[in-house]
Amino acid sequence: MIQADGVKLDSERKSWRVPMSLQLIEAYIPNKYLEQVDEKVQSFDHVSYWKGDRADDRVLIRLLVNSQQTEEILDYLESVSNLIDGFEVILFPVQAYITRETAEKKEEEEEDKSKVERASRQELYTKIEANSHVDIGYSIFVAISAVVVTIGLIKNSSAIVIGGMVIAPLLGPVIGVAFASILGDFKLLRSALLTVLTGVILSLIVSIGLGLFFGIPTHSQEFMSRTKVSIEDIVLALASGAAGSLSTLRKFPSALVGVMVAVALLPPIAVMGMSGAAFLWPEAIHATLLLLVNISSILLSAVVVFSLTGIRPLKYDEVQKANNSRKYSLIFVSLIVLLLLVAVIYSNHLL
């Protein structure tokens, strides 16, 4: 064992590598609670541990952990912070960490790869909450994407339609609705629903205006394809919701996945607006059905994914509320999808 600059190096460790999916937790603990909290924190699985400077009667401890252990540790620190004044916790992403490790540790990491890795509940909540508010930037991007998608439908250009969906910021609030329903967080649910509704209304206004100005492109295959609803659309929306929720959980770049969600939402809204502006009610009704089917299917698959990956709150009363909310969400959204499916089948014969 070699000691260098306060860092212990094990001479038996055999290889250098840069572990991935690491996060750094910093906690500022008041001195009188240090011994109790410090002992508990060190009992969690961790890669490395440091105890830092003392300032303002507090001690800074740093814990380097695998992302899979982050949520458990943060849950404990969150429960402590609710009871102790002056207790603060900060979470940092780790871009690189260079150390030496034993062969046994490599085997443990290989076993961990079989588990589903995801961001901690605290990280997810912070990210989703930030994307579930209406602001000027969100409104501008929704309006611009609606303009581009509507023009693409008019010109019968799939490339232009896809371009509009790339910049559509609809993934965050839609996934936020599913996430909030799992946690039973009705404040976040209202905010996410309002954000989604604002995006739909803005897109509808834009498409109505462009439809009145340019006319209805009944010659456009891109337009006419959104006036028909089929089982394939439900499957596509289910896949979109699953992809969107998984990208959020795994912290993957959401731009490309957001295109899948926008595919299910923006074109039907544009067709609904243009058809309504020209009083083409059969086309408007089919586009509305397609939109409702897509939204419900996305929410259903997202709720299922979040449930399977163990998203739940910390406090007991919140856990009970979340369990009820998750159950009712699954039942409600599933019934909506089934009712819309029946409506789609009958509308295809009647309209």
C-alpha positions in Angstrom: 0.0 0.0 0.0 1.5 3.4 -1.0 0.4 6.8 0.3 0.8 9.8 -2.0 -0.7 13.3 -1.3 -3.4 11.9 0.9 -4.5 9.3 -1.7 -4.0 5.6 -1.0 -2.7 3.5 -3.9 -2.9 -0.2 -3.8 0.2 -1.8 -5.3 -1.7 -5.0 -6.0 -4.0 -3.2 -8.5 -3.1 -4.2 -12.0 -4.6 -2.0 -14.7 -5.5 1.5 -15.6 -8.9 2.4 -17.0 -11.4 5.3 -17.0 -14.7 4.0 -15.5 -17.9 5.4 -17.0 -21.2 6.4 -15.4 -19.7 7.9 -12.3 -21.1 10.8 -10.3 -19.7 12.9 -7.5 -21.8 13.7 -4.4 -20.8 16.6 -2.2 -22.5 17.0 1.2 -21.9 19.8 3.7 -22.6 18.4 7.1 -22.8 20.4 10.4 -20.1 19.3 12.8 -22.4 17.9 15.5 -24.0 15.5 13.1 -20.8 14.5 11.2 -20.0 11.3 13.0 -23.5 9.8 12.6 -23.9 10.8 8.9 -20.3 10.1 8.0 -20.5 6.5 9.2 -23.8 5.9 7.3 -22.6 7.5 4.1 -19.4 5.3 4.1 -21.5 2.2 4.4 -22.9 2.7 0.9 -21.1 1.2 -2.1 -18.8 3.8 -3.4 -15.7 4.1 -5.7 -13.9 6.6 -3.5 -14.4 8.9 -0.5 -12.9 12.1 0.7 -13.4 14.3 3.7 -12.6 17.9 3.0 -12.3 21.3 4.7 -14.2 22.6 7.7 -15.9 25.9 7.3 -18.8 27.6 9.0 -19.1 24.8 11.5 -19.6 22.3 8.6 -17.5 19.6 7.0 -17.4 18.8 3.3 -17.5 15.2 2.4 -17.2 13.9 -1.2 -18.4 10.5 -2.4 -17.6 9.2 -5.9 -20.2 6.6 -6.8 -21.4 4.6 -9.7 -24.6 6.1 -11.1 -26.6 3.1 -10.2 -25.9 3.8 -6.5 -26.6 7.5 -6.7 -30.3 7.4 -6.0 -30.0 5.3 -2.8 -27.4 7.6 -1.4 -29.3 10.7 -2.3 -32.5 9.3 -0.8 -30.7 9.0 2.5 -29.1 12.4 2.3 -32.5 13.9 1.3 -34.1 12.4 4.4 -31.4 13.8 6.6 -31.5 17.2 5.0 -35.2 17.5 5.9 -34.2 17.3 9.6 -30.9 19.1 9.8 -30.4 22.9 9.3 -27.3 23.8 7.3 -27.2 20.5 5.5 -26.6 20.8 1.7 -26.1 18.2 -1.0 -24.7 18.8 -4.5 -24.5 16.2 -7.4 -21.9 16.5 -10.1 -21.4 14.5 -13.3 -18.0 13.0 -13.7 -16.5 13.2 -17.2 -13.4 11.1 -16.4 -11.8 9.3 -13.4 -8.5 7.5 -13.7 -7.5 4.9 -11.2 -6.2 1.4 -10.8 -8.5 -1.5 -10.0 -8.4 -5.2 -9.1 -9.5 -8.0 -11.3 -12.3 -8.7 -8.8 -13.7 -5.2 -9.2 -13.8 -5.7 -13.0 -15.9 -8.8 -12.5 -18.3 -6.9 -10.2 -18.7 -4.2 -12.9 -19.3 -6.9 -15.5 -22.2 -8.2 -13.4 -23.6 -4.7 -12.9 -23.9 -4.3 -16.7 -26.8 -6.7 -16.7 -28.8 -4.2 -14.7 -30.8 -1.3 -16.2 -28.8 1.8 -15.7 -30.7 5.0 -15.3 -30.4 8.5 -13.9 -31.4 9.0 -10.2 -34.9 10.1 -9.4 -33.6 13.5 -8.2 -31.8 14.1 -11.5 -34.8 13.0 -13.6 -37.1 15.3 -11.6 -34.9 18.3 -12.0 -34.5 17.7 -15.8 -38.2 17.0 -16.4 -39.4 19.8 -14.3 -37.2 22.2 -16.2 -38.8 21.0 -19.5 -42.3 21.2 -18.2 -42.7 25.0 -18.1 -44.0 27.4 -20.7 -41.6 30.2 -21.6 -40.8 32.4 -24.5 -38.2 30.0 -25.9 -40.6 27.0 -25.8 -43.3 29.0 -27.5 -41.0 30.3 -30.2 -39.7 26.8 -31.0 -43.2 25.3 -31.1 -44.4 28.1 -33.5 -41.4 27.7 -35.8 -41.6 23.9 -35.9 -45.4 24.2 -36.6 -44.6 26.6 -39.5 -42.0 24.3 -41.0 -44.1 21.1 -40.6 -47.2 22.8 -42.1 -45.1 24.0 -45.1 -43.7 20.6 -45.5 -47.2 19.1 -45.7 -48.3 21.7 -48.2 -45.2 21.1 -50.4 -45.5 17.3 -49.9 -41.9 17.2 -48.7 -41.0 14.6 -46.0 -37.6 16.2 -45.6 -39.1 19.5 -44.6 -41.6 17.8 -42.3 -38.8 15.9 -40.5 -36.8 19.2 -40.3 -39.7 20.8 -38.4 -39.9 17.9 -36.0 -36.2 18.0 -35.2 -36.7 21.4 -33.5 -40.0 20.7 -31.9 -39.6 20.8 -28.0 -42.5 18.4 -27.3 -40.6 15.4 -25.8 -40.0 17.0 -22.4 -43.5 18.0 -21.4 -45.1 14.8 -22.8 -42.7 12.6 -20.8 -43.2 14.9 -17.9 -46.9 14.0 -17.8 -46.1 10.3 -17.5 -43.3 10.9 -14.9 -45.6 13.1 -12.8 -48.4 10.6 -12.9 -46.0 7.9 -11.6 -44.9 10.0 -8.7 -48.4 11.3 -7.9 -46.9 14.8 -8.2 -50.0 16.8 -9.2 -48.1 20.2 -9.3 -45.7 18.8 -11.9 -48.6 17.1 -13.7 -50.5 20.4 -14.1 -47.4 22.2 -15.3 -46.5 19.5 -17.9 -50.2 19.2 -19.1 -50.3 23.0 -19.5 -47.1 23.0 -21.4 -48.3 20.2 -23.8 -51.7 22.0 -24.2 -49.9 25.3 -25.0 -47.8 23.5 -27.7 -50.9 22.0 -29.2 -52.9 25.3 -29.3 -49.9 27.2 -30.7 -49.4 24.6 -33.5 -53.1 24.6 -34.2 -53.2 28.4 -34.6 -50.2 28.4 -36.9 -51.7 25.6 -39.1 -55.1 27.3 -39.3 -53.4 30.6 -40.4 -51.2 28.9 -43.0 -54.2 26.8 -44.2 -56.3 29.9 -44.8 -53.4 31.6 -46.6 -52.1 28.7 -48.8 -55.2 26.6 -49.1 -55.6 22.9 -48.4 -53.1 20.6 -50.1 -55.4 17.7 -50.9 -52.8 16.7 -53.6 -50.1 16.2 -50.9 -49.5 12.6 -49.8 -47.9 13.9 -46.6 -51.1 15.7 -45.8 -53.5 12.9 -46.8 -51.6 10.2 -44.9 -52.5 12.0 -41.7 -56.2 11.8 -42.4 -56.2 8.1 -41.9 -55.7 6.2 -38.7 -54.6 2.6 -38.4 -53.3 0.1 -35.9 -49.7 0.8 -37.2 -50.1 4.4 -35.8 -50.7 3.1 -32.3 -47.7 0.8 -32.5 -45.5 3.7 -33.7 -46.8 5.9 -30.9 -46.1 3.2 -28.3 -42.6 2.8 -29.6 -42.1 6.6 -29.6 -43.2 6.8 -25.9 -40.9 4.0 -24.9 -38.0 5.5 -26.7 -38.6 8.9 -25.2 -38.8 7.7 -21.7 -35.8 5.4 -22.1 -33.7 8.3 -23.5 -34.7 10.4 -20.5 -33.8 7.6 -18.0 -30.5 6.8 -19.7 -29.6 10.5 -20.2 -29.2 9.9 -24.0 -29.3 13.0 -26.3 -33.0 13.6 -26.8 -32.9 15.5 -30.1 -33.3 12.4 -32.3 -35.7 10.6 -30.0 -37.7 13.9 -29.8 -38.3 13.5 -33.6 -40.2 10.3 -33.0 -42.5 12.0 -30.5 -43.0 15.0 -32.8 -43.8 12.6 -35.6 -46.8 11.5 -33.6 -48.0 14.9 -32.6 -47.1 17.8 -34.9 -48.3 16.6 -38.4 -51.8 15.5 -37.0 -52.2 18.9 -35.4 -51.2 20.7 -38.6 -53.7 18.6 -40.6 -56.4 19.1 -38.0 -55.9 22.9 -38.2 -55.8 23.1 -42.0 -58.8 20.8 -42.4 -60.8 22.7 -39.8 -60.0 26.0 -41.5 -61.5 24.7 -44.8 -64.4 22.9 -43.0 -63.2 19.5 -44.2 -64.7 17.8 -41.2 -64.0 14.1 -42.1 -60.3 14.9 -42.5 -60.3 17.1 -39.3 -62.0 14.3 -37.3 -59.5 11.6 -38.5 -56.6 13.9 -37.7 -58.0 14.6 -34.3 -58.4 10.9 -33.6 -54.8 10.3 -34.8 -53.6 13.0 -32.4 -55.5 11.6 -29.4 -54.4 8.0 -30.2 -50.8 9.0 -30.4 -50.8 11.1 -27.2 -52.5 8.3 -25.2 -50.2 5.6 -26.6 -47.1 7.6 -25.9 -48.2 8.2 -22.3 -49.1 4.6 -21.8 -45.7 3.2 -22.9 -43.9 6.0 -20.9 -45.9 5.1 -17.7 -45.1 1.4 -18.2 -41.4 2.1 -18.7 -41.1 4.4 -15.7 -43.0 1.8 -13.5 -40.7 -1.0 -14.6 -37.6 0.9 -13.8 -38.6 1.6 -10.2 -39.4 5.3 -10.3 -41.0 6.2 -6.9 -40.7 8.9 -4.3 -38.9 8.7 -0.9 -41.4 9.5 1.9 -43.9 6.9 3.0 -47.0 9.0 2.4 -45.7 10.0 -1.0 -45.0 6.4 -1.8 -48.6 5.5 -1.1 -49.9 8.3 -3.2 -47.5 7.4 -6.0 -48.6 3.7 -5.9 -52.3 4.8 -6.3 -51.4 7.3 -8.9 -49.5 4.8 -11.0 -52.3 2.2 -10.8 -54.9 4.8 -11.8 -52.7 6.2 -14.6 -52.2 2.8 -16.1 -55.9 1.9 -15.9 -57.1 5.3 -17.2 -54.6 5.6 -20.1 -55.2 2.0 -21.1 -58.9 2.5 -21.2 -58.5 5.7 -23.3 -56.3 3.9 -25.8 -58.9 1.0 -26.1 -61.8 3.5 -26.6 -59.8 5.4 -29.2 -58.9 2.2 -30.9 -62.6 1.3 -31.1 -63.4 4.8 -32.4 -60.7 4.5 -35.0 -62.1 1.2 -36.3 -65.6 2.5 -36.6 -64.6 5.9 -38.0 -62.7 4.2 -40.8 -66.0 2.5 -41.9 -68.3 5.5 -41.3 -66.3 8.5 -42.5 
